[in-house]
Amino acid sequence: MERQLNEEELQDLYAWIDKIPLSRPKRHITRDFSDGVMAAEVVKHFFPKLVDLHNYIPANSTAQKLSNWNLLNRKVFSKLNFHVPEETVKRIVLNTAGVIEPVLSALREKIEKKLEHATNNIVDLEYFDARNYKKPHTGREALWDAFQKLETKPQMNMDPSFRIILQEKEQAVMALQETVEILQMKVNRLEHLVHLKDMRIEDLTRHLETYKAKGKTNNL
């Protein structure tokens, strides 16, 4: 994490950060990330359920900055198998130039590994946001495929709690799918009603034009 990045690596890192919607514009990366809030936002962008942004307070005071970073280490980074050393945190908080970039680069690697792992491990779906990472199947299809593969392997020493998690997630996905189908039916019904209304308006407009034409003829 202490390794300094070369110019190409820095530009690649900055481009990666620029693609992430943050609450504040990136002006001076050393100061921007010193209180830990934007680092929390970076993780939340990819794993929304991992981070509660209300816990991280924008700050100028050293004490609050340290509190934010310590909370990140305990509550968030630990789930990514990542940790920022105390001395490094202190240097970040003091706006020491060239310190935050290696940290963000290492964090990026951990995020990408977690994303890759999430596509192959169904348990990690609770941290996964499909909007920020492309998968070859829909959530339901991926879940069902994984469940089917496990079901077709008899005599496996599978943890019963893991099987229960799979079943619960499959049921939840199916329930959501049913809700989507019901909503789609309602949308189709509304579209049909709108179409009928448009036809009625056209019919009334046609009758009105005929009536006006006849009125002009009579006046002549």
N, C-alpha and C positions, 0 to 999 in steps of 0.2 A: 504493500500500500504506500510505502515511502518512495517507491521508484518514480522518478520524474518522467512525465510523458514528453515525447518529442512533438514537433510542430504538427505533423500529420495526425498523430493520435489525439492531440488537443482539438484540432479542427473537427475530427470525426466525433469526439465527445460533445463539443458545442452544438454540432448539427443534430445529434441525438436529443440533447436537452431542448433545443429549439422546437422539436416536434411535439413536445409534451406541453399541454395547456397548464400554465402555472398562474397562481393568483397575482403575481407581480411580474412585470417585464424584467428580463435578464439584462442588467446594465453592467454591473461589475460582479463577476461570479464569486469572488472572494467574500464580498460583503453580502451578496444576495443569499448565500447559503449559510452564513455564519450562525444564524439562530436555529437552524435545523428544520424550519417550517417547510421550505421548498424541497428539502430532501424527503420529508414525509409525503409531500404532494407527488413527488416522482414515483414513490412506491405505490401510493394509492391509485395512481393512473393505471398501473398494471394489475394491482391486486386490491380492489376497492374494500374488500372485507377485512383486510389486514390492518388498515389504518383508520383511526377516528381523528380527523383533523382538529376537532374541538379541543383535543388534549395538548395541542402544540400552539403556543402563544407567540405571535410575532413580538420580538423584543430587541431592545438595545442594551439591556443590562446583562452583564456577564453571568449572573446567577441564573436568570431565566433561560439564557441560551444553553448553559450547561444542563439545566433541568430538561430541556427539550431533547438534547442529544442523548442524555442518559436514558430517557424514556424510550427513545427510538431504539437504542441498543437492547433494552430489556424486552420491549413489547413487539417490536417489528423486525429489526435486523436479525434477532435470534432465530426467527422462523425462516430466514433466508440463509442460515448458516453463515452469517456475516457479523462482524463486530469491529467497531472503530475504537482503537486503543485510547485510553484516557489522555495520554500526552498529546495525541493527535487531535482529540476533541478540543483540548485547551488551545491549541494553535489555531484551529478553525475558528473558535469563538473570538480569539484575539485578532482575527482578520489577517493572519499570516499568509502572505502571497505564496502560491504554488502548492498549498496543502490540500485544498478541497478537490482539486482536479483528480489526483490519484485515488482519492476516496470515492468520488463519483464513478470513476472508471471501474473500480473494483465492485462497487454496488451494481453497476450495469451488468457486469459479468454474472453476478449472483442472480439478478433478476432474469436474465436470459436463460440461465440454467434452470431456474424454477419454472419458467414458462415452458421450456422444452420438457421438463419432467411432468408438468401438469397435463400435457397431452397424452401421456402414457400411464399416468397414475390417477385413477378415478377419484381417490380420496382427496386429491388436491384441487378438485373442481370447486370447492367452497372458496378458494382464494382466487380463482381464475375468472378473468373477464374476457369473454370471447370477442368483444368489440376491439380489443387491442392486440389480438393475436389470431392468426388464421389457422383453422383446423380443417382437415380433409373431410370431416363429417359434421353433421349437426350435433348438438349436445345430446339429444335423445338417441341418435344413431350410434354415437361413440359409446354412450353408456350401455346401450343394449348389446353392442358388439363385445364390449369387455365382459359383460355379464354372461353372455352366451359362451364365450371362450372359457370362462371359469367353470361354467356348468358342464361343459363337454370334457372336462378333465377329472375323471373319477379318482377317488382315494387320495386326493390332495390334502395335505395338512394345512387346511385353510383356517384362519382364525374365525370363529363363529361371529365375532363382532364385526369383522370385515364384510362377511356375507350379509349381515343385517343392514349395514350401511349401504351396500349395493342395492338391496331390495328397497330400502326406504327412498333412496335417490331415484330409482326407476319409477316407483309409485308417484313420487313428486313430479317427475318429468311428464309422466302420462297424464296426471291431473292437469298440469299446465297446458299440455297439448289439447286436451279436451276443452279447456277454457278458450283456447285460441280458436278451435273449430266452432264453438258456439258463437264467439264474437264475429267470426267470419260469416256465419250464417246470418247474423243480425245485419252486418254490413251489406250482404247481398240483398236482403229483404228491403233495406232502406234504399239501396240503389234502384231496386225494382219500383218502389213507390215513387221515387223521384222521376223515373222514366215515365210512369203512368201520368204523373202530374204534368210533365212536359208535353205529353201527347194531348192531354185535356186542354192545356193552354193553347196549343197549336190549333186544336179543333175550334175552340171559342174564338180565337183570332180570325180563323177562316170564315166563320159564320158572321162575325162582325164586319169583315170586309165585304162579304156578299150583301149584307143588310145596307151598308153604306152605298154600295153600287146601285142597288135597287132604289134607294132614296134619291140618288142623283137622277136616275132615269125618270122617275115619277115627276120630279121637278121640271124636267125638260118638257 
